[in-house]
Amino acid sequence: MVSDKLIGRQLGSYRLVQMLGHGAFGSVYLGRHFLLEHKPPVAIKVLNTTLNTQEEVDRFFQEAVLLDELAHPNILPIIDANLYEECPFFVTEYAPGGSLRDVLDQLGDALMPLEDVIHLLNQIGSGLQHAHDLDIVHRDLKPANILFNTHGDAMLADFGIALQIQKTRRVDEIGTPPYMAPEQFKGQVSKKSDQYALGCVTYELCTGQPLFIAEDPYTMGYKHIYEQPIDPSELNPDINPAMEEVILKALSKNRDDRYATVADFIQALRDAAGIAVKPAIEHVAEPHTQAPKQSAIDTYPMGSSVDPHNVVPHVKRASRFSDVHKPQPNITPASSLPRPLEGTGANSPLISVWSIAAGIDHTYYSEPTALKGIVYAGTYTTTDKSAGEYHQMRALDASTGKLIWAFNADYNIYDAPVVVDNVVYFSSGDINKHGKVYALDAATGQMYWSFSTEEYLKAMPTLVDGVVYVHSQHGTIALNAATGQKLWGVSLKAALSNRPMITNGVVYLGTELGNCYALDAGNGKKLVTFTDVGEVQAAVTTLDGVICICFYDGELYALDMTTGDLRWSIQIDKHVSGGVGICNGIAYVGSHGGFVGDSAHTKLSAIDIVAGRLLWVAHIRHEIESTPVVADGVLYVSTFGRELYAIDIQQGKLLFATSVGKGRINRPSVENNMIFVSTGEMHAFYLR
């Protein structure tokens, strides 16, 4: 990683004379031309990564060419791009006026005059719309990335650089939580995510305070997803109703409810404010003589470090995939899909039976598990409350929603419980605190045992052969299901990319660095390590042995976990959407190729696991939110478009799609022709 040791070094034609700032993606320096002393100073951003392959180098220069096309008066221009000891760097125009963050900090409790706010937003919106017209999304719009040149004009900086070359970082880590759209916390980045971020900046400029305040990124995410902001007029009475309506529309939780374009948003804001935009002024170029001032840098923390474990098999994918047979699937054209049903009225196949809220302010239901006429679901709060009633495991009567029992947990419960042999197992935890896993009597809620962990727990546990496996971001623990006694635990420096996958006496752990570790399920000892396998989505035992279903760069493939050989490969899209669900030898995989406008154009594929044969593909309008659920020959998926889809598993035919509630739809649970799903509130439906 680069540091201030670079000061005095020459990168390209520029000598680094002073560090301006340091962030997650890199360090920013003030640079001067090594020979031509009258050339104006520049800003040089050296990224915290090295490019080790020709593919990575090519990708970096392709990104530089793309960013060079962003020629606009309100976008910070790139002057050069190159490598220094395999570390990429960008040279940009120096912005001596500092950032909008600096301006807001200097204002303190005072507000910028409304005329200046509209002028500033018009400049920012103009630059952002230009980028969108070129199909370039910023991804990290915030006051620190809005800079001012010598003449005081606003310029957008840092158009998502490092996204393409940082292969090990997830898309949803690109951004700064206070300015991230609800969908962005799940990796959905689109032009309307930028509009939401601009709405956050607008809200802060007009009210003097951020849209939401939270102590940690996870709580911030839930506030953006679920909580409604304070009306701007309550914080600033000078904001008229028309302006308030415009701002809140740009901040809609559902991106479909926002303006069609950033330009539309800015025009509506100008009209509502009744302020004409200041005319543009032609500036005469002059040398930059002001003292340097810290400009926009990344402030979100870096991801995990490299995992130090030894590696054994190395999977070479690209050379093998060209030989894989790819039969033509049964494809359901997107144009043939019916429009999603609105609500649960007469035209919907779902009949609403009951809906209940958690009953406490800022407290919500997590994903449910329905079994034997009882719905088990935890609750979590977006406040800092630590009292037990804010995070409970609850048992509800499936027919009425009436509370049967409630158990107070120590921390929030974010995922569904596992119910086996009349015992409810669930994980709880709070970020920056600890975690705890519980086992309760399913009939009474009485606790059998609990086990505390140092790292917080979020995901549901996995129960196999009398062992409960729980995992945090960097570790996995195996517990005796009857007693809660710890059998073994492992800790990795690299973050896990998925929950532990257990089959045939082996635990498979996939990391975000593309490695997969095979551990003995009895004692946790490492058996073998696979490297460069991409994202490990599932582990399955077949007649021929164990395979792991992996995903990398648009290829879904089966890896033989004994030999490391490739069984089969299928080309899908660039991103897996919602995880892989497996039932009766069929893998159901959601994928999308990126966002076009505000849609992910998601595909749902059914794949024969043994043969690697694509059976059918169905098209869905929005990205899938969670792992598909199979029940009674029907595949259920929830989407970020707040819709619940039902698809016939034989032919991939869409049976229905219906809107549910007002918030994000969690993974549904299905039993006895009833569907239970949480949107923060818990809903029960009867399927006609």
C-alpha positions in Angstrom: 0.0 0.0 0.0 1.3 3.4 -0.9 2.0 6.0 1.8 3.6 9.4 2.4 7.0 7.7 1.4 6.1 8.7 -2.1 6.5 12.4 -1.4 9.5 13.6 -3.4 9.1 10.8 -5.9 8.3 11.3 -9.6 5.2 9.7 -11.1 5.0 10.2 -14.8 5.8 13.8 -15.5 4.9 15.0 -11.9 6.8 15.2 -8.7 4.7 14.6 -5.5 5.3 17.5 -3.1 2.6 17.1 -0.5 -0.1 14.6 0.7 -3.6 16.1 0.5 -5.4 13.2 2.1 -5.7 9.5 2.5 -8.7 7.2 2.1 -9.9 3.7 1.6 -9.1 3.6 -2.1 -5.9 5.5 -2.1 -3.9 8.6 -1.3 -4.2 12.0 -2.9 -1.1 14.2 -3.5 -0.3 17.6 -4.7 2.0 17.3 -7.8 4.0 19.6 -9.9 5.6 19.1 -13.3 9.2 17.9 -12.9 10.5 20.2 -15.7 8.0 22.9 -16.6 7.7 24.9 -13.3 5.1 27.3 -14.7 2.6 24.5 -15.3 -0.3 24.6 -12.8 -0.2 22.0 -9.9 -2.2 18.8 -10.2 -3.8 16.3 -7.9 -2.5 12.8 -8.1 -4.5 9.9 -6.7 -2.5 6.7 -6.1 -4.7 3.7 -5.6 -4.2 1.2 -2.8 -3.9 -1.8 -5.0 -1.4 -3.5 -7.4 -2.2 -4.8 -10.9 -0.6 -8.2 -11.2 -1.9 -9.5 -14.5 -2.2 -8.0 -18.0 -6.0 -8.4 -17.7 -6.0 -6.1 -14.7 -3.7 -3.6 -16.4 -5.9 -3.6 -19.5 -9.0 -3.1 -17.4 -7.4 -0.1 -15.6 -6.5 1.7 -18.9 -10.0 0.9 -20.3 -11.5 2.6 -17.2 -9.2 5.6 -17.7 -10.3 6.0 -21.3 -13.9 5.8 -20.2 -13.4 8.5 -17.5 -11.5 10.6 -20.0 -14.7 10.8 -22.1 -16.4 12.7 -19.2 -15.4 16.1 -20.6 -17.7 18.6 -18.9 -17.2 22.0 -17.1 -18.6 20.5 -13.9 -16.6 17.2 -13.9 -13.0 17.2 -12.6 -10.9 16.4 -15.7 -8.4 13.6 -15.9 -5.0 14.7 -17.2 -3.1 11.4 -17.2 -3.3 7.8 -16.0 -0.5 5.3 -15.5 1.2 2.8 -13.2 3.9 3.2 -10.6 5.4 -0.1 -9.5 2.2 -1.9 -10.5 0.1 0.7 -8.5 -2.3 2.6 -10.7 -2.6 6.4 -10.4 -4.7 9.2 -11.9 -3.6 12.7 -12.5 -6.4 15.3 -12.4 -6.8 19.0 -12.4 -6.1 20.5 -8.9 -9.2 22.0 -7.2 -7.8 24.6 -4.8 -11.2 25.6 -3.5 -11.6 22.5 -1.4 -14.8 20.4 -1.2 -18.4 21.0 -0.4 -17.7 19.0 2.8 -15.3 21.8 3.8 -17.9 24.4 3.0 -20.6 22.7 5.1 -18.2 22.3 8.0 -17.3 26.0 7.9 -21.0 27.0 7.8 -21.7 25.1 11.0 -25.3 25.7 12.0 -25.8 28.4 9.3 -27.4 27.6 6.0 -26.2 28.5 2.6 -28.5 31.0 0.8 -31.1 29.3 -1.2 -30.0 31.0 -4.4 -26.5 29.6 -4.0 -27.9 26.2 -3.2 -29.9 26.1 -6.4 -26.9 27.3 -8.4 -24.6 24.7 -6.9 -27.1 21.9 -7.4 -27.6 23.0 -11.0 -23.9 22.6 -11.6 -23.6 19.3 -9.9 -26.8 18.0 -11.7 -25.5 19.1 -15.0 -22.2 17.2 -14.6 -24.0 14.1 -13.3 -26.6 14.1 -16.1 -23.7 14.3 -18.6 -22.1 11.2 -17.1 -25.5 9.4 -17.1 -25.9 10.2 -20.8 -22.7 8.3 -21.4 -24.0 5.5 -19.2 -21.5 6.2 -16.5 -22.7 6.0 -12.8 -20.8 7.8 -10.1 -21.5 5.4 -7.3 -20.1 7.6 -4.5 -21.7 11.0 -4.8 -21.2 13.0 -1.5 -20.1 16.5 -0.4 -16.4 15.3 -0.1 -16.5 14.4 -3.8 -17.8 17.8 -4.9 -14.8 20.1 -5.4 -14.4 23.8 -6.3 -12.0 25.2 -8.8 -10.2 28.6 -8.8 -13.4 30.3 -9.9 -15.6 28.7 -7.4 -17.4 26.4 -9.9 -18.4 23.0 -8.5 -16.8 19.9 -10.1 -17.6 16.2 -9.5 -14.7 14.0 -8.7 -14.0 10.3 -8.2 -16.3 8.6 -10.7 -16.2 5.1 -9.2 -12.5 4.7 -9.9 -11.1 1.5 -8.4 -14.4 -0.4 -8.9 -13.2 -2.4 -11.8 -9.7 -3.1 -10.7 -10.6 -4.0 -7.1 -11.9 -7.4 -7.9 -12.1 -8.6 -4.3 -14.4 -5.8 -3.2 -18.2 -6.2 -3.5 -20.1 -3.6 -5.4 -22.1 -2.8 -2.3 -18.9 -1.6 -0.6 -18.6 1.2 -3.2 -20.2 4.2 -1.6 -20.4 6.1 1.6 -23.3 5.0 3.9 -24.9 8.4 4.7 -25.4 9.0 1.0 -26.2 5.5 -0.3 -29.5 4.6 -1.7 -31.5 1.8 -0.1 -30.8 -0.5 -3.0 -27.1 0.3 -2.9 -26.7 -1.4 0.4 -27.4 -4.7 -1.4 -25.1 -3.9 -4.4 -27.7 -2.5 -6.7 -26.0 0.5 -8.3 -27.7 2.5 -11.0 -28.3 6.0 -12.2 -31.2 6.4 -9.8 -28.8 5.5 -6.9 -26.8 8.7 -7.9 -30.1 10.7 -7.9 -30.8 9.5 -4.4 -27.3 10.5 -3.3 -27.9 13.9 -4.9 -31.2 14.1 -2.9 -29.2 13.4 0.3 -26.8 16.3 -0.6 -29.8 18.5 -1.4 -31.5 17.6 1.9 -28.3 18.5 3.8 -27.8 21.8 2.0 -31.4 22.8 2.6 -31.8 21.7 6.3 -28.3 21.9 7.7 -28.2 18.2 8.8 -27.7 14.8 7.1 -30.6 12.7 6.0 -29.9 10.1 8.7 -27.4 9.8 11.5 -26.2 6.4 12.8 -23.2 5.0 14.7 -22.4 2.2 12.2 -22.9 1.4 8.5 -25.3 -1.4 9.2 -27.7 0.8 11.2 -27.3 3.5 8.6 -28.3 1.0 6.0 -31.5 0.0 7.7 -32.4 3.7 8.2 -32.1 4.3 4.5 -34.1 1.2 3.7 -36.9 1.5 6.2 -37.1 4.9 8.0 -38.8 8.0 6.6 -36.7 11.1 6.9 -37.8 14.1 8.9 -39.7 16.5 6.6 -37.3 19.2 5.4 -39.7 21.9 6.4 -39.6 20.8 10.0 -35.9 21.6 10.0 -36.1 24.7 7.8 -39.5 26.5 7.7 -38.3 28.5 4.7 -38.6 25.4 2.5 -42.0 25.6 0.7 -44.2 22.6 0.2 -43.4 22.3 -3.5 -39.6 22.1 -2.8 -40.2 19.6 0.0 -42.2 17.4 -2.3 -39.4 17.5 -4.9 -36.7 16.6 -2.4 -38.7 13.7 -0.9 -39.5 12.3 -4.3 -35.8 12.1 -5.2 -35.4 10.3 -1.8 -38.0 7.7 -2.5 -37.2 4.2 -1.0 -38.3 2.6 -4.3 -36.1 3.9 -7.1 -39.1 3.6 -9.5 -40.7 6.4 -7.6 -37.9 8.8 -8.2 -37.5 11.2 -11.1 -36.8 9.6 -14.5 -33.5 11.5 -14.7 -31.3 13.8 -12.6 -32.1 16.6 -15.1 -35.8 16.2 -14.3 -35.0 16.3 -10.6 -33.0 19.6 -10.9 -35.6 21.2 -13.2 -38.4 20.4 -10.7 -36.3 21.8 -7.9 -35.6 25.0 -9.8 -39.3 25.4 -10.6 -40.3 24.7 -7.0 -37.8 27.2 -5.6 -38.7 29.8 -8.2 -35.1 30.8 -8.6 -33.4 31.4 -12.0 -30.1 29.8 -12.5 -27.1 32.1 -12.6 -25.6 32.5 -16.1 -22.4 30.7 -17.0 -19.3 32.8 -17.0 -16.5 32.4 -19.5 -13.2 32.1 -17.4 -9.8 33.0 -18.6 -7.2 30.4 -17.8 -4.7 31.5 -15.2 -2.0 29.8 -13.1 -3.1 28.2 -9.8 -1.3 30.0 -7.1 -3.4 29.3 -4.0 -2.1 27.1 -1.2 -3.3 23.5 -1.4 -6.3 22.5 0.5 -7.5 19.0 1.3 -9.8 17.8 -1.4 -12.1 14.9 -1.9 -10.8 11.5 -0.8 -12.4 8.1 0.1 -13.3 7.7 3.8 -15.0 4.3 3.9 -12.8 1.5 5.4 -10.8 -0.9 3.4 -11.9 -4.6 2.9 -10.2 -7.7 4.2 -6.5 -8.5 3.9 -5.1 -11.5 2.0 -5.8 -14.8 3.6 -2.5 -16.4 4.7 -3.4 -20.1 4.5 -1.6 -22.4 2.2 -3.2 -23.2 -1.1 -3.2 -26.4 -3.1 -5.3 -26.7 -6.3 -5.5 -23.8 -8.7 -8.5 -23.8 -11.0 -7.8 -22.6 -14.5 -11.3 -21.7 -15.8 -11.0 -19.8 -19.1 -9.1 -22.5 -21.0 -11.7 -25.1 -20.1 -15.0 -23.3 -20.6 -14.8 -23.1 -24.4 -15.2 -26.9 -24.6 -18.4 -27.1 -22.5 -21.6 -28.1 -24.3 -24.3 -25.5 -23.8 -27.7 -26.8 -24.9 -30.5 -24.3 -25.7 -32.8 -23.8 -22.7 -36.5 -23.1 -22.6 -36.6 -19.3 -22.4 -39.6 -17.3 -21.2 -39.3 -14.0 -23.1 -39.5 -10.8 -21.0 -42.1 -9.4 -23.2 -44.5 -12.3 -22.4 -44.4 -11.7 -18.7 -47.6 -10.3 -17.2 -47.4 -7.0 -15.3 -46.9 -7.5 -11.6 -50.2 -7.4 -9.7 -50.7 -4.5 -7.4 -51.5 -5.3 -3.8 -53.7 -8.3 -2.9 -57.1 -7.4 -4.3 -59.6 -9.3 -6.4 -57.1 -9.8 -9.3 -54.4 -11.3 -7.1 -54.0 -15.0 -6.4 -53.1 -14.1 -2.8 -55.7 -13.5 -0.1 -54.5 -11.5 2.8 -55.1 -13.3 6.1 -53.4 -11.0 8.5 -50.6 -8.4 8.8 -49.0 -7.3 12.0 -46.2 -4.8 13.0 -43.6 -5.5 15.7 -45.5 -3.1 18.0 -42.4 -1.0 19.0 -41.2 2.1 17.2 -38.3 1.6 14.8 -38.5 -2.2 15.4 -39.2 -4.7 12.6 -39.7 -8.4 11.9 -36.9 -10.3 10.2 -37.4 -13.3 7.9 -39.9 -16.0 9.1 -39.8 -19.8 9.3 -43.2 -21.5 9.3 -43.7 -25.0 10.6 -46.6 -27.0 12.0 -49.0 -24.0 12.1 -46.5 -21.6 13.8 -44.5 -18.8 12.4 -41.2 -18.2 14.0 -39.5 -14.8 13.4 -37.1 -12.5 15.1 -37.2 -8.7 15.5 -34.5 -6.1 15.2 -34.4 -2.3 15.9 -32.7 0.5 14.2 -32.3 2.4 17.4 -29.5 2.0 20.0 -31.9 0.4 22.5 -30.5 -2.6 24.3 -33.7 -3.7 26.2 -34.8 -7.2 25.3 -38.2 -6.4 23.9 -36.5 -4.7 21.0 -34.9 -7.9 19.8 -37.1 -11.0 20.4 -37.7 -14.4 18.9 -41.4 -14.7 18.6 -43.8 -17.5 17.8 -47.0 -16.5 16.0 -50.2 -18.5 15.3 -50.1 -19.0 11.6 -53.8 -18.7 11.1 -54.4 -15.5 13.2 -51.0 -13.9 13.8 -51.6 -14.0 17.5 -48.5 -14.1 19.7 -47.9 -17.5 21.3 -44.6 -16.6 23.1 -41.7 -14.2 22.9 -38.1 -14.6 24.0 -35.9 -11.6 24.8 -32.5 -12.0 23.1 -29.4 -9.9 23.9 -29.0 -8.6 20.3 -30.8 -7.9 17.1 -32.1 -10.9 15.1 -31.7 -10.3 11.4 -32.3 -13.6 9.7 -34.7 -16.6 9.9 -34.4 -19.2 12.6 -33.9 -22.9 11.9 -36.6 -25.2 13.5 -35.6 -28.9 13.9 -37.1 -31.5 16.2 -39.1 -29.0 18.1 -36.1 -26.8 18.8 -35.7 -23.2 17.5 -32.1 -22.3 16.7 -31.2 -18.7 15.8 -28.3 -16.2 15.7 -28.3 -12.6 17.0 -25.8 -9.9 17.0 -25.0 -6.2 16.7 -22.2 -4.8 14.7 -19.2 -3.5 16.8 -20.5 -5.6 19.6 -20.8 -9.4 20.1 -23.0 -12.2 18.9 -25.0 -15.0 20.4 -26.7 -18.2 19.2 -29.7 -19.7 21.0 -31.6 -22.9 21.2 -35.3 -22.6 22.4 -38.2 -25.0 23.0 -40.4 -24.5 20.0 -43.6 -24.9 22.0 -42.8 -22.7 25.0 -39.9 -20.4 24.1 -37.9 -21.8 27.1 -34.2 -21.5 26.5 -32.2 -24.8 26.3 -28.8 -23.1 25.8 -27.0 -20.1 24.4 -23.4 -19.5 23.2 -21.7 -16.2 22.9 -19.3 -15.1 20.2 -16.7 -12.3 19.9 -17.7 -11.3 16.4 -21.3 -10.4 15.8 -23.7 -12.8 14.1 -26.2 -11.9 11.5 -27.0 -15.0 9.2 -29.2 -17.9 10.2 -27.4 -21.0 11.5 -27.0 -24.3 9.6 -27.9 -27.6 11.3 -26.5 -30.8 9.9 -26.1 -34.2 11.7 -26.7 -32.9 15.2 -24.2 -30.0 14.8 -25.1 -26.3 14.6 -22.8 -24.2 12.4 -22.9 -20.4 12.9 -20.7 -18.0 11.1 -19.7 -14.4 11.4 -17.9 -12.3 8.8 -14.5 -14.0 9.3 -15.2 -17.2 11.2 -17.2 -20.4 11.7 -18.1 -22.2 14.9 -19.5 -25.7 15.3 -21.7 -26.4 18.3 -23.3 -29.5 19.7 -27.0 -29.1 18.8 -28.2 -30.8 22.1 -25.9 -29.0 24.6 -24.5 -25.9 22.9 -21.0 -27.1 23.6 -18.3 -25.8 21.2 -16.8 -28.5 19.1 -14.4 -26.4 17.1 -14.0 -23.0 15.5 -11.9 -21.4 12.7 -11.1 -17.8 11.9 -10.0 -16.4 8.6 -8.5 -13.0 7.7 -10.5 -12.9 4.5 -14.2 -12.4 4.8 -16.5 -15.3 4.0 -18.5 -14.8 0.8 -21.3 -17.2 1.8 -22.6 -19.3 4.7 -20.7 -22.5 5.5 -21.7 -25.4 3.2 -21.7 -28.8 4.7 -22.0 -32.1 2.9 -20.6 -35.6 3.2 -18.8 -34.8 6.4 -16.9 -31.8 5.0 -17.4 -28.1 5.6 -16.7 -25.8 2.7 -15.9 -22.1 3.4 -15.6 -19.7 0.5 -13.9 -16.3 0.9 -14.3 -13.0 -0.9 -10.7 -13.5 -2.2 -11.9 -16.4 -4.3 -10.5 -19.2 -2.1 -12.4 -22.3 -0.8 -11.3 -24.2 2.3 -12.5 -27.8 2.9 -12.6 -28.7 6.6 -13.3 -31.9 8.5 -16.8 -31.4 9.9 -15.8 -33.4 13.0 -12.8 -31.4 14.2 -12.5 -28.4 11.9 -9.1 -29.4 10.6 -8.2 -28.2 7.1 -8.3 -31.0 4.5 -7.5 -29.0 1.3 -7.6 -25.4 0.0 -8.8 -24.4 -3.5 -7.7 -21.0 -4.8 -9.0 -18.8 -7.6 -12.4 -20.4 -7.6 -14.5 -17.3 -7.6 -17.7 -17.2 -5.4 -18.6 -20.5 -3.9 -22.4 -20.7 -4.0 -23.3 -24.3 -2.9 -21.8 -27.7 -2.1 -23.7 -30.8 -3.3 -23.1 -34.6 -3.0 -23.9 -36.5 -6.2 -23.4 -40.1 -7.1 -20.0 -39.2 -8.5 -18.8 -37.4 -5.4 -19.0 -33.8 -4.1 -19.1 -30.7 -6.3 -19.1 -27.1 -5.4 -21.1 -24.7 -7.6 -19.0 -21.7 -8.1 -19.3 -18.4 -10.0 -16.7 -16.2 -11.6 -16.9 -13.5 -14.3 -20.2 -14.7 -15.8 -19.5 -18.4 -15.6 -21.4 -20.7 -13.3 -19.5 -23.9 -13.0 -19.3 -27.2 -11.0 -15.9 -28.0 -9.4 -15.1 -31.6 -8.4 -13.9 -31.2 -4.8 -11.8 -34.4 -4.9 -9.8 -33.7 -8.0 -10.2 -30.0 -8.6 -11.5 -30.8 -12.1 -14.2 -28.9 -13.9 -17.4 -30.9 -14.2 -19.4 -28.4 -16.3 -19.8 -24.7 -17.0 -22.7 -22.5 -18.1 -22.5 -18.9 -19.1 -25.0 -16.7 -17.2 -24.8 -13.0 -16.4 -22.2 -10.8 -14.7 -23.6 -11.0 -11.2 -25.4 -13.7 -9.2 -28.6 -12.3 -7.8 -30.0 -13.6 -4.5 -27.9 -16.7 -4.2 -28.4 -20.3 -5.4 -31.3 -22.4 -4.3 -31.1 -26.2 -4.7 -34.0 -28.7 -4.7 -34.1 -32.3 -6.0 -30.9 -32.0 -8.1 -31.8 -28.7 -9.7 -30.1 -25.4 -8.9 -32.1 -22.2 -9.2 -29.9 -19.2 -9.9 -30.8 -15.6 -10.3 -28.4 -13.4 -12.3 -28.2 -10.0 -13.9 -25.8 -8.3 -16.3 -25.8 -4.9 -14.7 -28.3 -2.1 -14.5 -29.8 -0.4 -17.5 -31.6 2.7 -16.4 -33.3 1.6 -13.1 -33.7 -2.1 -13.9 -31.4 -5.1 -13.4 -33.1 -7.3 -16.1 -32.7 -10.3 -13.9 -32.8 -13.9 -15.2 -33.8 -16.9 -13.1 -32.1 -20.1 -14.5 -32.9 -23.7 -13.6 -29.8 -26.0 -14.0 -29.5 -29.7 -13.8 -26.7 -30.1 -11.2 -25.3 -33.4 -12.5 -25.4 -32.8 -16.2 -24.8 -29.1 -16.1 -27.8 -28.7 -18.4 -29.7 -25.4 -18.6 -33.4 -26.4 -18.3 -35.1 -23.0 -18.5 -34.7 -19.3 -18.1 -37.3 -16.9 -16.8 -37.0 -13.1 -16.9 -37.8 -10.9 -13.9 -38.0 -7.2 -13.8 -36.0 -6.5 -10.7 -33.0 -8.1 -8.9 -33.8 -11.0 -6.6 -33.4 -10.1 -3.0 -32.8 -13.6 -1.4 -32.3 -17.3 -2.1 -35.2 -18.8 -4.0 -37.7 -21.0 -2.1 -39.3 -24.2 -3.5 -42.6 -25.5 -2.2 -45.2 -27.7 -3.8 -43.8 -27.4 -7.3 -43.6 -23.6 -7.2 -40.5 -21.4 -6.9 -40.9 -18.3 -4.9 -38.5 -15.3 -5.1 -38.7 -11.8 -3.6 -37.2 -8.9 -5.4 -35.9 -5.4 -4.6 -38.8 -4.1 -6.6 -41.0 -5.1 -3.6 -42.6 -7.9 -5.5 -43.1 -11.6 -4.8 -42.8 -13.9 -7.8 -44.2 -17.4 -8.2 -42.7 -19.6 -11.0 -43.6 -23.1 -12.1 -40.4 -25.2 -11.5 -41.1 -27.6 -14.4 -41.2 -25.1 -17.3 -40.1 -21.8 -15.7 -43.6 -20.3 -16.4 -44.4 -17.2 -14.4 -47.6 -17.9 -12.3 -47.9 -14.5 -10.7 -46.0 -11.5 -9.4 -47.6 -9.3 -6.7 -46.6 -6.3 -4.6 -46.5 -6.8 -0.9 -46.4 -4.1 1.7 -44.3 -0.9 1.5 -40.8 -2.1 2.4 -38.2 -4.6 1.3 -39.6 -8.1 0.9 -37.6 -10.7 2.8 -37.3 -14.4 1.9 -40.8 -16.0 2.2 -41.7 -19.1 4.0 -44.5 -21.4 2.7 -46.6 -24.0 4.5 -50.0 -25.5 3.9 -50.9 -23.3 1.0 -50.0 -20.2 3.0 -47.2 -17.7 2.3 -45.6 -15.8 5.1 -43.3 -12.9 4.3 -41.8 -9.9 6.2 -41.5 -6.4 4.9 -40.7 -5.1 8.3 -44.3 -6.0 9.1 -45.2 -9.7 9.0 -47.8 -10.7 6.4 -49.7 -14.0 6.0 -51.5 -14.8 2.7 -53.6 -17.7 1.5 -52.8 -18.9 -2.0 -56.0 -19.2 -4.1 
